[in-house]
Amino acid sequence: HVYANWQGVGCLALLWLNRHRAVLASRDWAASAAPPSDAPPEALSPAALSRLERPWGPFLSSLQGPRLGARLPHLCASAEDVCALRDAFAGERYWLRLDPAGRAHVMLSAAADGEDALRALLHSALCAGASGGAAGAGGAVPL
């Protein structure tokens, strides 16, 4: 019964993004934007995105993927860090920092909306790809 439900849900091509689908889409988009490709990256179709989903995916994304809703102590250890992030993300409604393991921690402002969260997910996927999954000392990632 569980297997039949899993297969049935996999046939759905949902037109909206939840957090897990947004992570999958942003990772795929960032990977298609990577060199040596000169073509502009294309977004996954709803059908292609549904084929990437797994029942355990949301749980794994929460453990391994970008951490949306991080608090300031997860991003900054000092006042200098706060100033660096403020300057790097001036005009944005989120701050982003990669930890030494390459996992993105995103702090959203109270005024942030879904577009800001998606922009932060795309930004974190691009940064994780550019850093090879590691960010050295966990530095701020400028735009």
N, C-alpha and C positions, 0 to 999 in steps of 0.2 A: 504494500500500500504506500509506504513512504517513497519507494523507488518510483512508482507510477506518478505520485505527486511531483517529485523532483523533475521527472521527464516532462510532465505537463507544464510546469512553471517555466522550464527552459524553452518551451515553444513560444512563450509570450514575448512580444516585442514592445515593452513599455516605453512610452514617449516622454517620461519624466525622469529626473535624476534624484535618487536618494544619495546619501553619503557614500555608500559603497560603489554605486554605479558611477558617481562623479569621480571617485578615486581611480576606477578602472579606465574611464574615458580620458582623464587627464594624463595618466601614465602612458596610455597608448598614443595620445596626441604628442606628448613630449618625446616619445621614442621615434615617432615618424618625423619629428622636426629635427632630429639629430643628424649631423653630417654623416655620410657624404651626400645625402639627398639634397638637391637644390630645389625640389618641388615643394610648394607650400604644404604644410601638414593638413591632413583631412580628418574630420571627426568621424568616429565610428557611427554606423547606422544603428538604429535601435535593435535590429535583428542581430547584428554582429556583437553588440554590447551584451545582449541577453545570452549569447553563446559563451561569453567569458565568465558569466556569473556562476558561482558555486554556492550551495546552501550554507557552507561554513565561512563564506567570504566576508560577511560583515564582522564576524568575530575576529578573523585573522586581520582584517583592516584595522580594527580597533587596537590590536596588539602590535602590528608592524607598520601600518600606514601612517600618513600624516596625522598629527594630533591636533585636531581643531578644538578650540576652546581652552587652550593652555593658559595658565595664569602667569603673571609677570615673573614670579620666582623661577619658573621653568625656562624663561628666556634670558633673564639677566641675573648676574651675580653681583653687580656693582652699579653705582650711579653712572659710571662711564659707559657701561653696556646700555643703560637706558638712553643716554644721550646719543649713542651710536645708532641704535634702532630708530629713535625718533627722527634723526637726520636721514637715515637710509630709506625710511618709509614715509617721508613727509608727503601729505596729500592722499595717502592710502588709509583705508579703514581696517587695516590689519597689520600686525608685525609678525615676521617670520624669522626663525633661527633654526639652523640644523644642529643637532647634537653631535658629539664625536662619532656616533655610530651611523650618522647620515639620516636619521629620522627627523622630519620637519615638525616643529612645534609652532603652532599658529595661534596668536592671540587676536581675537576679533574685537573691534570696538563695539560699544553698545548700539551705535548707529549702523553697524554693518548689516547688509542684507544678503540674500542668496547669491547675487552677482559677486559680491565681495568674497564670499566663502569659496565660490568656484574659481575666482581669480587667484585666491591664495592656494587652492589645491593645484592649479596649473603651475603657479610659480614654484611650489614645493616640488612638483614632479620634474620641472626643468632644472631646478637646483640640484636635486638628488641625482639626476642623470649627468649633469655637468661635473659633479664632484665625485662621480663614480660610486656613490652610496656612502661616502665618508666626507666629513667636512673638517677634517683636521681638528682644530681646537674648538669647534662649535661656534664659529664666527657668524656674525650677522650677514645676511645675504641681501645685497642691494638689488634693486630692480635692473 
